[in-house]
Amino acid sequence: MEVPGPDSDWRSPQFRQKNVAQIEDAMRMAGTPHSKSSTDMENHAYVKAKSRNRPF
C-alpha cells in the first residue's frame, strides 16, 4: 500500500501535465519532426517509472 505524501505527487495529473508541457517545449526547441506526441512520450515514461527520482 502506498502512503500519500510528497513522493507520490509525481503521479498526480497536474504533475504529469507539467511534464507534457516541458516535453512540448523541448520538442519545439529541437525543431525536428517527431513521430510521437508529447503526451505519448510522457505516458511511456510514466508507465516505466518506479518513482519520481528514479524513472527507470
N, CA, C, O and CB atoms as a CASP TS submission, in Angstrom:
PFRMAT TS
TARGET T0000
AUTHOR 0000-0000-0000
METHOD Language model
MODEL 1
PARENT N/A
ATOM      1  N   MET     1       0.839  -1.183   0.000  1.00  0.00           N
ATOM      2  CA  MET     1       0.000   0.000   0.000  1.00  0.00           C
ATOM      3  C   MET     1       0.882   1.244   0.000  1.00  0.00           C
ATOM      4  O   MET     1       1.843   1.334   0.764  1.00  0.00           O
ATOM      5  CB  MET     1      -0.953  -0.001   1.216  1.00  0.00           C
ATOM      6  N   GLU     2       0.551   2.193  -0.855  1.00  0.00           N
ATOM      7  CA  GLU     2       1.338   3.419  -0.962  1.00  0.00           C
ATOM      8  C   GLU     2       0.810   4.476  -0.008  1.00  0.00           C
ATOM      9  O   GLU     2      -0.396   4.701   0.086  1.00  0.00           O
ATOM     10  CB  GLU     2       1.323   3.948  -2.400  1.00  0.00           C
ATOM     11  N   VAL     3       1.719   5.114   0.692  1.00  0.00           N
ATOM     12  CA  VAL     3       1.363   6.157   1.636  1.00  0.00           C
ATOM     13  C   VAL     3       1.363   7.493   0.900  1.00  0.00           C
ATOM     14  O   VAL     3       2.355   7.838   0.257  1.00  0.00           O
ATOM     15  CB  VAL     3       2.343   6.180   2.849  1.00  0.00           C
ATOM     16  N   PRO     4       0.265   8.254   0.981  1.00  0.00           N
ATOM     17  CA  PRO     4       0.231   9.553   0.309  1.00  0.00           C
ATOM     18  C   PRO     4       1.271  10.498   0.919  1.00  0.00           C
ATOM     19  O   PRO     4       1.513  10.474   2.126  1.00  0.00           O
ATOM     20  CB  PRO     4      -1.182  10.176   0.402  1.00  0.00           C
ATOM     21  N   GLY     5       1.864  11.308   0.089  1.00  0.00           N
ATOM     22  CA  GLY     5       2.850  12.268   0.558  1.00  0.00           C
ATOM     23  C   GLY     5       3.625  12.844  -0.597  1.00  0.00           C
ATOM     24  O   GLY     5       3.263  12.644  -1.757  1.00  0.00           O
ATOM     25  N   PRO     6       4.704  13.571  -0.288  1.00  0.00           N
ATOM     26  CA  PRO     6       5.472  14.253  -1.331  1.00  0.00           C
ATOM     27  C   PRO     6       6.011  13.321  -2.415  1.00  0.00           C
ATOM     28  O   PRO     6       6.100  13.724  -3.575  1.00  0.00           O
ATOM     29  CB  PRO     6       6.614  14.988  -0.705  1.00  0.00           C
ATOM     30  N   ASP     7       6.372  12.083  -2.064  1.00  0.00           N
ATOM     31  CA  ASP     7       6.938  11.178  -3.051  1.00  0.00           C
ATOM     32  C   ASP     7       5.906  10.696  -4.053  1.00  0.00           C
ATOM     33  O   ASP     7       6.270  10.291  -5.157  1.00  0.00           O
ATOM     34  CB  ASP     7       7.567  10.000  -2.365  1.00  0.00           C
ATOM     35  N   SER     8       4.619  10.728  -3.699  1.00  0.00           N
ATOM     36  CA  SER     8       3.589  10.256  -4.625  1.00  0.00           C
ATOM     37  C   SER     8       3.003  11.382  -5.474  1.00  0.00           C
ATOM     38  O   SER     8       2.156  11.118  -6.327  1.00  0.00           O
ATOM     39  CB  SER     8       2.479   9.574  -3.856  1.00  0.00           C
ATOM     40  N   ASP     9       3.425  12.620  -5.268  1.00  0.00           N
ATOM     41  CA  ASP     9       2.915  13.749  -6.056  1.00  0.00           C
ATOM     42  C   ASP     9       3.214  13.599  -7.546  1.00  0.00           C
ATOM     43  O   ASP     9       2.485  14.137  -8.379  1.00  0.00           O
ATOM     44  CB  ASP     9       3.512  15.052  -5.545  1.00  0.00           C
ATOM     45  N   TRP    10       4.277  12.876  -7.890  1.00  0.00           N
ATOM     46  CA  TRP    10       4.651  12.728  -9.293  1.00  0.00           C
ATOM     47  C   TRP    10       3.597  11.961 -10.086  1.00  0.00           C
ATOM     48  O   TRP    10       3.631  11.954 -11.317  1.00  0.00           O
ATOM     49  CB  TRP    10       5.991  12.025  -9.403  1.00  0.00           C
ATOM     50  N   ARG    11       2.682  11.328  -9.404  1.00  0.00           N
ATOM     51  CA  ARG    11       1.627  10.588 -10.087  1.00  0.00           C
ATOM     52  C   ARG    11       0.367  11.419 -10.327  1.00  0.00           C
ATOM     53  O   ARG    11      -0.568  10.952 -10.977  1.00  0.00           O
ATOM     54  CB  ARG    11       1.274   9.364  -9.292  1.00  0.00           C
ATOM     55  N   SER    12       0.338  12.626  -9.814  1.00  0.00           N
ATOM     56  CA  SER    12      -0.860  13.457  -9.951  1.00  0.00           C
ATOM     57  C   SER    12      -1.024  13.944 -11.394  1.00  0.00           C
ATOM     58  O   SER    12      -0.035  14.134 -12.102  1.00  0.00           O
ATOM     59  CB  SER    12      -0.792  14.660  -8.987  1.00  0.00           C
ATOM     60  N   PRO    13      -2.262  14.144 -11.824  1.00  0.00           N
ATOM     61  CA  PRO    13      -2.499  14.660 -13.180  1.00  0.00           C
ATOM     62  C   PRO    13      -1.833  16.021 -13.415  1.00  0.00           C
ATOM     63  O   PRO    13      -1.369  16.301 -14.520  1.00  0.00           O
ATOM     64  CB  PRO    13      -3.999  14.777 -13.435  1.00  0.00           C
ATOM     65  N   GLN    14      -1.787  16.853 -12.396  1.00  0.00           N
ATOM     66  CA  GLN    14      -1.166  18.171 -12.543  1.00  0.00           C
ATOM     67  C   GLN    14       0.337  18.044 -12.823  1.00  0.00           C
ATOM     68  O   GLN    14       0.870  18.725 -13.698  1.00  0.00           O
ATOM     69  CB  GLN    14      -1.400  19.017 -11.274  1.00  0.00           C
ATOM     70  N   PHE    15       1.002  17.181 -12.085  1.00  0.00           N
ATOM     71  CA  PHE    15       2.437  16.979 -12.282  1.00  0.00           C
ATOM     72  C   PHE    15       2.704  16.396 -13.662  1.00  0.00           C
ATOM     73  O   PHE    15       3.641  16.803 -14.348  1.00  0.00           O
ATOM     74  CB  PHE    15       3.014  16.057 -11.191  1.00  0.00           C
ATOM     75  N   ARG    16       1.874  15.440 -14.063  1.00  0.00           N
ATOM     76  CA  ARG    16       2.054  14.815 -15.370  1.00  0.00           C
ATOM     77  C   ARG    16       1.818  15.820 -16.495  1.00  0.00           C
ATOM     78  O   ARG    16       2.538  15.806 -17.493  1.00  0.00           O
ATOM     79  CB  ARG    16       1.109  13.620 -15.525  1.00  0.00           C
ATOM     80  N   GLN    17       0.816  16.696 -16.347  1.00  0.00           N
ATOM     81  CA  GLN    17       0.549  17.704 -17.374  1.00  0.00           C
ATOM     82  C   GLN    17       1.708  18.688 -17.478  1.00  0.00           C
ATOM     83  O   GLN    17       2.037  19.149 -18.572  1.00  0.00           O
ATOM     84  CB  GLN    17      -0.756  18.454 -17.067  1.00  0.00           C
ATOM     85  N   LYS    18       2.322  19.010 -16.352  1.00  0.00           N
ATOM     86  CA  LYS    18       3.500  19.890 -16.343  1.00  0.00           C
ATOM     87  C   LYS    18       4.625  19.241 -17.149  1.00  0.00           C
ATOM     88  O   LYS    18       5.323  19.921 -17.901  1.00  0.00           O
ATOM     89  CB  LYS    18       3.971  20.183 -14.880  1.00  0.00           C
ATOM     90  N   ASN    19       4.800  17.933 -16.994  1.00  0.00           N
ATOM     91  CA  ASN    19       5.828  17.233 -17.750  1.00  0.00           C
ATOM     92  C   ASN    19       5.520  17.218 -19.245  1.00  0.00           C
ATOM     93  O   ASN    19       6.428  17.355 -20.065  1.00  0.00           O
ATOM     94  CB  ASN    19       5.976  15.811 -17.237  1.00  0.00           C
ATOM     95  N   VAL    20       4.257  17.055 -19.601  1.00  0.00           N
ATOM     96  CA  VAL    20       3.867  17.096 -21.010  1.00  0.00           C
ATOM     97  C   VAL    20       4.235  18.458 -21.608  1.00  0.00           C
ATOM     98  O   VAL    20       4.758  18.531 -22.720  1.00  0.00           O
ATOM     99  CB  VAL    20       2.343  16.820 -21.169  1.00  0.00           C
ATOM    100  N   ALA    21       3.960  19.524 -20.871  1.00  0.00           N
ATOM    101  CA  ALA    21       4.287  20.876 -21.347  1.00  0.00           C
ATOM    102  C   ALA    21       5.794  21.046 -21.513  1.00  0.00           C
ATOM    103  O   ALA    21       6.237  21.673 -22.476  1.00  0.00           O
ATOM    104  CB  ALA    21       3.743  21.938 -20.372  1.00  0.00           C
ATOM    105  N   GLN    22       6.587  20.500 -20.598  1.00  0.00           N
ATOM    106  CA  GLN    22       8.043  20.582 -20.707  1.00  0.00           C
ATOM    107  C   GLN    22       8.542  19.795 -21.909  1.00  0.00           C
ATOM    108  O   GLN    22       9.467  20.234 -22.592  1.00  0.00           O
ATOM    109  CB  GLN    22       8.708  20.066 -19.427  1.00  0.00           C
ATOM    110  N   ILE    23       7.950  18.653 -22.177  1.00  0.00           N
ATOM    111  CA  ILE    23       8.323  17.860 -23.346  1.00  0.00           C
ATOM    112  C   ILE    23       7.971  18.617 -24.619  1.00  0.00           C
ATOM    113  O   ILE    23       8.757  18.639 -25.566  1.00  0.00           O
ATOM    114  CB  ILE    23       7.623  16.484 -23.324  1.00  0.00           C
ATOM    115  N   GLU    24       6.792  19.237 -24.648  1.00  0.00           N
ATOM    116  CA  GLU    24       6.387  20.037 -25.817  1.00  0.00           C
ATOM    117  C   GLU    24       7.378  21.157 -26.079  1.00  0.00           C
ATOM    118  O   GLU    24       7.758  21.392 -27.226  1.00  0.00           O
ATOM    119  CB  GLU    24       4.980  20.623 -25.612  1.00  0.00           C
ATOM    120  N   ASP    25       7.802  21.852 -25.027  1.00  0.00           N
ATOM    121  CA  ASP    25       8.785  22.932 -25.178  1.00  0.00           C
ATOM    122  C   ASP    25      10.097  22.402 -25.753  1.00  0.00           C
ATOM    123  O   ASP    25      10.675  23.008 -26.654  1.00  0.00           O
ATOM    124  CB  ASP    25       9.042  23.619 -23.824  1.00  0.00           C
ATOM    125  N   ALA    26      10.560  21.276 -25.232  1.00  0.00           N
ATOM    126  CA  ALA    26      11.810  20.690 -25.710  1.00  0.00           C
ATOM    127  C   ALA    26      11.690  20.267 -27.175  1.00  0.00           C
ATOM    128  O   ALA    26      12.625  20.440 -27.957  1.00  0.00           O
ATOM    129  CB  ALA    26      12.203  19.486 -24.841  1.00  0.00           C
ATOM    130  N   MET    27      10.539  19.714 -27.537  1.00  0.00           N
ATOM    131  CA  MET    27      10.319  19.303 -28.928  1.00  0.00           C
ATOM    132  C   MET    27      10.317  20.517 -29.851  1.00  0.00           C
ATOM    133  O   MET    27      10.888  20.480 -30.941  1.00  0.00           O
ATOM    134  CB  MET    27       8.991  18.531 -29.064  1.00  0.00           C
ATOM    135  N   ARG    28       9.677  21.582 -29.410  1.00  0.00           N
ATOM    136  CA  ARG    28       9.622  22.805 -30.202  1.00  0.00           C
ATOM    137  C   ARG    28      11.024  23.399 -30.385  1.00  0.00           C
ATOM    138  O   ARG    28      11.377  23.853 -31.474  1.00  0.00           O
ATOM    139  CB  ARG    28       8.690  23.831 -29.534  1.00  0.00           C
ATOM    140  N   MET    29      11.812  23.392 -29.317  1.00  0.00           N
ATOM    141  CA  MET    29      13.168  23.945 -29.369  1.00  0.00           C
ATOM    142  C   MET    29      14.083  23.093 -30.244  1.00  0.00           C
ATOM    143  O   MET    29      15.000  23.619 -30.875  1.00  0.00           O
ATOM    144  CB  MET    29      13.753  24.056 -27.956  1.00  0.00           C
ATOM    145  N   ALA    30      13.846  21.793 -30.289  1.00  0.00           N
ATOM    146  CA  ALA    30      14.665  20.905 -31.117  1.00  0.00           C
ATOM    147  C   ALA    30      14.446  21.198 -32.595  1.00  0.00           C
ATOM    148  O   ALA    30      15.369  21.088 -33.402  1.00  0.00           O
ATOM    149  CB  ALA    30      14.343  19.431 -30.813  1.00  0.00           C
ATOM    150  N   GLY    31      13.221  21.569 -32.941  1.00  0.00           N
ATOM    151  CA  GLY    31      12.919  21.951 -34.315  1.00  0.00           C
ATOM    152  C   GLY    31      12.936  20.812 -35.317  1.00  0.00           C
ATOM    153  O   GLY    31      12.981  21.058 -36.522  1.00  0.00           O
ATOM    154  N   THR    32      12.901  19.591 -34.858  1.00  0.00           N
ATOM    155  CA  THR    32      12.870  18.455 -35.772  1.00  0.00           C
ATOM    156  C   THR    32      11.540  17.724 -35.617  1.00  0.00           C
ATOM    157  O   THR    32      10.954  17.730 -34.535  1.00  0.00           O
ATOM    158  CB  THR    32      14.064  17.494 -35.508  1.00  0.00           C
ATOM    159  N   PRO    33      11.063  17.101 -36.680  1.00  0.00           N
ATOM    160  CA  PRO    33       9.798  16.376 -36.575  1.00  0.00           C
ATOM    161  C   PRO    33       9.928  15.147 -35.669  1.00  0.00           C
ATOM    162  O   PRO    33      10.982  14.514 -35.619  1.00  0.00           O
ATOM    163  CB  PRO    33       9.317  15.952 -37.967  1.00  0.00           C
ATOM    164  N   HIS    34       8.864  14.822 -34.966  1.00  0.00           N
ATOM    165  CA  HIS    34       8.845  13.676 -34.063  1.00  0.00           C
ATOM    166  C   HIS    34       7.670  12.782 -34.424  1.00  0.00           C
ATOM    167  O   HIS    34       6.610  13.257 -34.828  1.00  0.00           O
ATOM    168  CB  HIS    34       8.757  14.130 -32.580  1.00  0.00           C
ATOM    169  N   SER    35       7.874  11.490 -34.272  1.00  0.00           N
ATOM    170  CA  SER    35       6.815  10.552 -34.626  1.00  0.00           C
ATOM    171  C   SER    35       5.811  10.354 -33.498  1.00  0.00           C
ATOM    172  O   SER    35       4.716   9.844 -33.734  1.00  0.00           O
ATOM    173  CB  SER    35       7.414   9.222 -35.010  1.00  0.00           C
ATOM    174  N   LYS    36       6.165  10.750 -32.272  1.00  0.00           N
ATOM    175  CA  LYS    36       5.258  10.604 -31.136  1.00  0.00           C
ATOM    176  C   LYS    36       4.919  11.972 -30.568  1.00  0.00           C
ATOM    177  O   LYS    36       5.704  12.916 -30.665  1.00  0.00           O
ATOM    178  CB  LYS    36       5.880   9.707 -30.046  1.00  0.00           C
ATOM    179  N   SER    37       3.739  12.061 -29.977  1.00  0.00           N
ATOM    180  CA  SER    37       3.329  13.312 -29.352  1.00  0.00           C
ATOM    181  C   SER    37       3.972  13.423 -27.971  1.00  0.00           C
ATOM    182  O   SER    37       4.476  12.439 -27.430  1.00  0.00           O
ATOM    183  CB  SER    37       1.782  13.399 -29.247  1.00  0.00           C
ATOM    184  N   SER    38       3.950  14.618 -27.416  1.00  0.00           N
ATOM    185  CA  SER    38       4.486  14.828 -26.073  1.00  0.00           C
ATOM    186  C   SER    38       3.703  14.024 -25.040  1.00  0.00           C
ATOM    187  O   SER    38       4.275  13.544 -24.061  1.00  0.00           O
ATOM    188  CB  SER    38       4.459  16.318 -25.712  1.00  0.00           C
ATOM    189  N   THR    39       2.404  13.875 -25.255  1.00  0.00           N
ATOM    190  CA  THR    39       1.580  13.078 -24.347  1.00  0.00           C
ATOM    191  C   THR    39       1.986  11.613 -24.408  1.00  0.00           C
ATOM    192  O   THR    39       2.061  10.949 -23.374  1.00  0.00           O
ATOM    193  CB  THR    39       0.089  13.231 -24.691  1.00  0.00           C
ATOM    194  N   ASP    40       2.251  11.097 -25.615  1.00  0.00           N
ATOM    195  CA  ASP    40       2.708   9.718 -25.765  1.00  0.00           C
ATOM    196  C   ASP    40       4.051   9.500 -25.071  1.00  0.00           C
ATOM    197  O   ASP    40       4.261   8.483 -24.410  1.00  0.00           O
ATOM    198  CB  ASP    40       2.818   9.355 -27.247  1.00  0.00           C
ATOM    199  N   MET    41       4.954  10.464 -25.229  1.00  0.00           N
ATOM    200  CA  MET    41       6.277  10.349 -24.612  1.00  0.00           C
ATOM    201  C   MET    41       6.172  10.370 -23.087  1.00  0.00           C
ATOM    202  O   MET    41       6.832   9.582 -22.410  1.00  0.00           O
ATOM    203  CB  MET    41       7.194  11.486 -25.095  1.00  0.00           C
ATOM    204  N   GLU    42       5.351  11.262 -22.546  1.00  0.00           N
ATOM    205  CA  GLU    42       5.181  11.342 -21.096  1.00  0.00           C
ATOM    206  C   GLU    42       4.543  10.074 -20.571  1.00  0.00           C
ATOM    207  O   GLU    42       4.945   9.563 -19.526  1.00  0.00           O
ATOM    208  CB  GLU    42       4.335  12.560 -20.711  1.00  0.00           C
ATOM    209  N   ASN    43       3.560   9.565 -21.276  1.00  0.00           N
ATOM    210  CA  ASN    43       2.885   8.340 -20.842  1.00  0.00           C
ATOM    211  C   ASN    43       3.851   7.161 -20.826  1.00  0.00           C
ATOM    212  O   ASN    43       3.805   6.341 -19.909  1.00  0.00           O
ATOM    213  CB  ASN    43       1.692   8.031 -21.757  1.00  0.00           C
ATOM    214  N   HIS    44       4.711   7.064 -21.810  1.00  0.00           N
ATOM    215  CA  HIS    44       5.706   5.995 -21.852  1.00  0.00           C
ATOM    216  C   HIS    44       6.622   6.082 -20.631  1.00  0.00           C
ATOM    217  O   HIS    44       6.882   5.071 -19.979  1.00  0.00           O
ATOM    218  CB  HIS    44       6.535   6.071 -23.156  1.00  0.00           C
ATOM    219  N   ALA    45       7.106   7.273 -20.322  1.00  0.00           N
ATOM    220  CA  ALA    45       7.975   7.458 -19.156  1.00  0.00           C
ATOM    221  C   ALA    45       7.220   7.151 -17.866  1.00  0.00           C
ATOM    222  O   ALA    45       7.774   6.529 -16.960  1.00  0.00           O
ATOM    223  CB  ALA    45       8.529   8.897 -19.117  1.00  0.00           C
ATOM    224  N   TYR    46       5.973   7.578 -17.774  1.00  0.00           N
ATOM    225  CA  TYR    46       5.167   7.344 -16.565  1.00  0.00           C
ATOM    226  C   TYR    46       4.960   5.848 -16.325  1.00  0.00           C
ATOM    227  O   TYR    46       5.087   5.375 -15.196  1.00  0.00           O
ATOM    228  CB  TYR    46       3.801   8.054 -16.682  1.00  0.00           C
ATOM    229  N   VAL    47       4.645   5.113 -17.375  1.00  0.00           N
ATOM    230  CA  VAL    47       4.389   3.680 -17.242  1.00  0.00           C
ATOM    231  C   VAL    47       5.654   2.963 -16.771  1.00  0.00           C
ATOM    232  O   VAL    47       5.572   2.018 -15.987  1.00  0.00           O
ATOM    233  CB  VAL    47       3.898   3.085 -18.585  1.00  0.00           C
ATOM    234  N   LYS    48       6.816   3.400 -17.241  1.00  0.00           N
ATOM    235  CA  LYS    48       8.077   2.763 -16.883  1.00  0.00           C
ATOM    236  C   LYS    48       8.613   3.211 -15.523  1.00  0.00           C
ATOM    237  O   LYS    48       9.454   2.529 -14.937  1.00  0.00           O
ATOM    238  CB  LYS    48       9.102   3.048 -17.944  1.00  0.00           C
ATOM    239  N   ALA    49       8.137   4.342 -15.019  1.00  0.00           N
ATOM    240  CA  ALA    49       8.689   4.931 -13.792  1.00  0.00           C
ATOM    241  C   ALA    49       8.391   4.094 -12.557  1.00  0.00           C
ATOM    242  O   ALA    49       7.302   3.542 -12.403  1.00  0.00           O
ATOM    243  CB  ALA    49       8.141   6.329 -13.595  1.00  0.00           C
ATOM    244  N   LYS    50       9.373   4.016 -11.695  1.00  0.00           N
ATOM    245  CA  LYS    50       9.228   3.337 -10.413  1.00  0.00           C
ATOM    246  C   LYS    50       9.031   4.370  -9.298  1.00  0.00           C
ATOM    247  O   LYS    50       8.357   4.099  -8.303  1.00  0.00           O
ATOM    248  CB  LYS    50      10.464   2.446 -10.122  1.00  0.00           C
ATOM    249  N   SER    51       9.622   5.548  -9.474  1.00  0.00           N
ATOM    250  CA  SER    51       9.484   6.647  -8.522  1.00  0.00           C
ATOM    251  C   SER    51       9.817   7.946  -9.237  1.00  0.00           C
ATOM    252  O   SER    51      10.240   7.934 -10.393  1.00  0.00           O
ATOM    253  CB  SER    51      10.403   6.442  -7.277  1.00  0.00           C
ATOM    254  N   ARG    52       9.628   9.065  -8.551  1.00  0.00           N
ATOM    255  CA  ARG    52       9.932  10.357  -9.153  1.00  0.00           C
ATOM    256  C   ARG    52      11.430  10.523  -9.367  1.00  0.00           C
ATOM    257  O   ARG    52      11.851  11.094 -10.373  1.00  0.00           O
ATOM    258  CB  ARG    52       9.398  11.489  -8.282  1.00  0.00           C
ATOM    259  N   ASN    53      12.239  10.030  -8.435  1.00  0.00           N
ATOM    260  CA  ASN    53      13.682  10.219  -8.503  1.00  0.00           C
ATOM    261  C   ASN    53      14.397   9.212  -9.393  1.00  0.00           C
ATOM    262  O   ASN    53      15.485   9.494  -9.895  1.00  0.00           O
ATOM    263  CB  ASN    53      14.253  10.150  -7.134  1.00  0.00           C
ATOM    264  N   ARG    54      13.819   8.080  -9.587  1.00  0.00           N
ATOM    265  CA  ARG    54      14.450   7.039 -10.372  1.00  0.00           C
ATOM    266  C   ARG    54      13.479   6.543 -11.433  1.00  0.00           C
ATOM    267  O   ARG    54      12.796   5.538 -11.235  1.00  0.00           O
ATOM    268  CB  ARG    54      14.917   5.882  -9.473  1.00  0.00           C
ATOM    269  N   PRO    55      13.418   7.250 -12.562  1.00  0.00           N
ATOM    270  CA  PRO    55      12.364   6.956 -13.534  1.00  0.00           C
ATOM    271  C   PRO    55      12.433   5.586 -14.192  1.00  0.00           C
ATOM    272  O   PRO    55      11.394   5.089 -14.627  1.00  0.00           O
ATOM    273  CB  PRO    55      12.392   7.973 -14.585  1.00  0.00           C
ATOM    274  N   PHE    56      13.593   4.947 -14.290  1.00  0.00           N
ATOM    275  CA  PHE    56      13.633   3.660 -14.991  1.00  0.00           C
ATOM    276  C   PHE    56      14.387   2.625 -14.218  1.00  0.00           C
ATOM    277  O   PHE    56      14.513   1.487 -14.670  1.00  0.00           O
ATOM    278  CB  PHE    56      14.252   3.815 -16.348  1.00  0.00           C
TER
END
